[in-house]
Amino acid sequence: MSNYSKSSSLTNDYEPFMIGDKQAGEVHWLTTTNSSGAATYSGLWRCDPMTFEYEFPGDEYIQVLDGSLLIEIPGEEDVQLQKGEIAAFNKGMKTIWTIQSAFKKFFVISNC
């Protein structure tokens, strides 16, 4: 077992990302556990324009690599994210994502 994980933001090694029975983009996993074996997810996610509901399964940290995304949070101000921006979201938030242009992010999800 290695003490590190390495990939490239230019990879084409993606698999479907499913929310229930609906595909919402594609994911390239860098990690699925941390050094203690606890669920901690990181990788790349990409998606063409579409809208879907998303509940954050853990605390999620995002760096937008390309495109734009509108996140609607009921009862709160909408969040607009574009290339170059970073953001953090709390576990359990129920949101609606609208991918406005081909979108790609690097993410880390902890506290699952």
N, C-alpha and C positions, 0 to 999 in steps of 0.2 A: 504494500500500500504506500502510495506517495504522500508526502507532506505538503503538496501543493497541487493546484489545478490550473491549467493554462488552455486558452483557446484564442480565437481571433474574432474581432468584430466584423471581419470580412467573410466569415464562414458561410457556407450554404447548407450546413448540416442541421436542418430544422425538422421538427415533427409537429403534427397538429396539436394545438392547445385547445382543450375541450372545457366548456363550462356546462356541466350536465351533458345533454346530448347535442349541444350546439358548438360548432367550431368557431373559436374567436381568435383568429390569427394562428401564428406558429411560434414555437419556442425552441431555443437551443440551450440546453442545461449546462451550466458550468459546474454547479454543485447542488446536491439535494440534502446534504447533512453538514453539520459543522464538525469540528475536531472532537467534540464530545459525543457525536452520533445523533444529536438532536436535529429535528427537521429545520433546515435553514436552506432556502432556495436562492440560487443566483443564476443569472444567464442573460440571454438576449431574447427579446420578444418582438415580433413584427406583425403588422396587420394592415391590410388595405382598408379603405373607407367603409365603415359600417357602424352600427349602434348596437350595444348590448348592455345588460345589467351585470355588475361585478361587485361582489362583496369581498373586501380585503381579508384574506385568510390569516394574515399576520401583519406585523408592522412592515410596510413596504417603502423602500427607498428607490427612487427612479432618477436616472440620468437620460434625458431625451437625446438620441443620436441623430434622428431625422424625423421630419414631419410635424404634424400638429394634432392635438388631442384636446377635447373639451370633456371635463369630468363634472357631472352634475351631482351635487350632494344635497339631498332633500333637507330643507330648513337652513341651508348655509349658502354662502356665495359660491358660484361655479368657479372651477379652476381651469384656466387655459394654460396648456403646456406646449412649448415649441422647442425646436432644435437648440441645444446648448443649455437648457434650463434643468434644474434639479429640484426634486420635491420629496417630501416624506408624508406618509399617510398612516393613520392608526388602524390597528386590527379591528375588524368587525364593521367598518363603515360600509353602508350599502349605497352604491353609486350607479350612475348610468354613464357609460363611456361612449362618446361619439368620436370616431377616428375621422378627422377632417381631410387629411392627406396621408399618403403612405407613411406609416409610423414605425419607428424602431426605437427601442429603449434597452438600456442595461438596467437590471433590477437586482435587488437583494430583498428577500422576505424572511424575517426572523420572528420569533415569538409566536410560532404557529400553534 
